[in-house]
Amino acid sequence: MLLSWLEDPNADDLVAFLNDELRQPGRWLQVAGEMEVEYHGRAASMADAGDYLLILKPDASLQIHAARGIKPLNWQPQVDDVHVMQDGGRAVLHAERRSPAEWVRVAFLDAAYAVAMEPRDHGTRVLQGSEADMQRALAANPDVIEEGLEVVDVELPVEVGGIDLMGRDRDGRWVVVELKRGRATHEAVHQLERYVRHVRTLVDGAVRGILAAPAVTEPARNQLHGLDLEYVEVDALPAPPAEVEQTGLFEPAGLTQDVES
């Protein structure tokens, strides 16, 4: 989704635009125009002034493409720090990676445009089968989520919806598990948080919340951290036993709408 853009920005406007967008999580930034690129790290290189396309993705990877060829002129799989400043009347982007130690400096000589987007389709992998298949497989093999996890109920109905998996960890704490077979977003976090908050009104003791999915967006990951909830990457499903049924496999272990444990 296109969020904001600049056409033919001057140095002041470009610096302000990029720094503002870099403070927002999940942004996909592009700048096109005449640039000068300098790199230091495992080697050193300098690209003559020319027309290039700079791309900074939400995962903090950086690419700089020339007009020809499929390979980028320079790329970093993930940068740890990016900042933009004015230097000699030009907007300059400095991207640094700590391990291995390397940095890229891009001087924007004549920017044609700058664009900020938030991707709606992350092109993430999706686990094969339905969410019901995922639920059955993980209910039968909870160690995929966490070693020592014991599932005590599946699709547990509560006032705010149906909890995918309800269990206890090795320390006896209740665990609410929300499953997503594709990339989890903030909506999944909100759903998990509602379930955890509700279960805490029904039981005594600690209640943990785990979001299990093959991937999660960076804003959703930040939300999980802020709410003291957890994320577990599940990128492959074990085959559930043939005799496992979708319902009736697990007896509730003391957790119902009207019974406190």
Rosetta blueprint (number, residue, H / E / L):
1 M L
2 L E
3 L E
4 S E
5 W E
6 L E
7 E E
8 D L
9 P L
10 N L
11 A H
12 D H
13 D H
14 L H
15 V H
16 A H
17 F H
18 L H
19 N H
20 D H
21 E H
22 L H
23 R L
24 Q L
25 P L
26 G L
27 R L
28 W E
29 L E
30 Q E
31 V E
32 A E
33 G E
34 E E
35 M E
36 E E
37 V E
38 E E
39 Y E
40 H E
41 G L
42 R L
43 A L
44 A E
45 S E
46 M E
47 A E
48 D E
49 A E
50 G E
51 D E
52 Y E
53 L E
54 L E
55 I E
56 L E
57 K L
58 P L
59 D L
60 A L
61 S L
62 L E
63 Q E
64 I E
65 H E
66 A L
67 A L
68 R L
69 G L
70 I L
71 K L
72 P L
73 L L
74 N E
75 W E
76 Q E
77 P L
78 Q L
79 V L
80 D L
81 D E
82 V E
83 H E
84 V E
85 M E
86 Q E
87 D E
88 G L
89 G L
90 R E
91 A E
92 V E
93 L E
94 H E
95 A E
96 E E
97 R E
98 R L
99 S L
100 P L
101 A L
102 E E
103 W E
104 V E
105 R E
106 V E
107 A E
108 F E
109 L E
110 D E
111 A E
112 A E
113 Y E
114 A E
115 V E
116 A E
117 M E
118 E L
119 P L
120 R L
121 D L
122 H L
123 G L
124 T L
125 R L
126 V L
127 L L
128 Q L
129 G L
130 S L
131 E H
132 A H
133 D H
134 M H
135 Q H
136 R H
137 A H
138 L H
139 A H
140 A H
141 N L
142 P H
143 D H
144 V H
145 I L
146 E L
147 E L
148 G L
149 L L
150 E E
151 V E
152 V E
153 D E
154 V E
155 E E
156 L E
157 P E
158 V E
159 E L
160 V L
161 G E
162 G E
163 I E
164 D E
165 L E
166 M E
167 G E
168 R E
169 D L
170 R L
171 D L
172 G L
173 R L
174 W E
175 V E
176 V E
177 V E
178 E E
179 L E
180 K L
181 R L
182 G L
183 R L
184 A E
185 T L
186 H H
187 E H
188 A H
189 V H
190 H H
191 Q H
192 L H
193 E H
194 R H
195 Y H
196 V H
197 R H
198 H H
199 V H
200 R H
201 T L
202 L L
203 V L
204 D L
205 G L
206 A L
207 V E
208 R E
209 G E
210 I E
211 L E
212 A E
213 A E
214 P L
215 A L
216 V E
217 T L
218 E H
219 P H
220 A H
221 R H
222 N H
223 Q H
224 L H
225 H H
226 G H
227 L L
228 D L
229 L L
230 E E
231 Y E
232 V E
233 E E
234 V L
235 D L
236 A L
237 L L
238 P L
239 A L
240 P L
241 P L
242 A L
243 E L
244 V L
245 E L
246 Q L
247 T L
248 G L
249 L L
250 F L
251 E L
252 P L
253 A L
254 G L
255 L L
256 T E
257 Q L
258 D L
259 V E
260 E L
261 S L
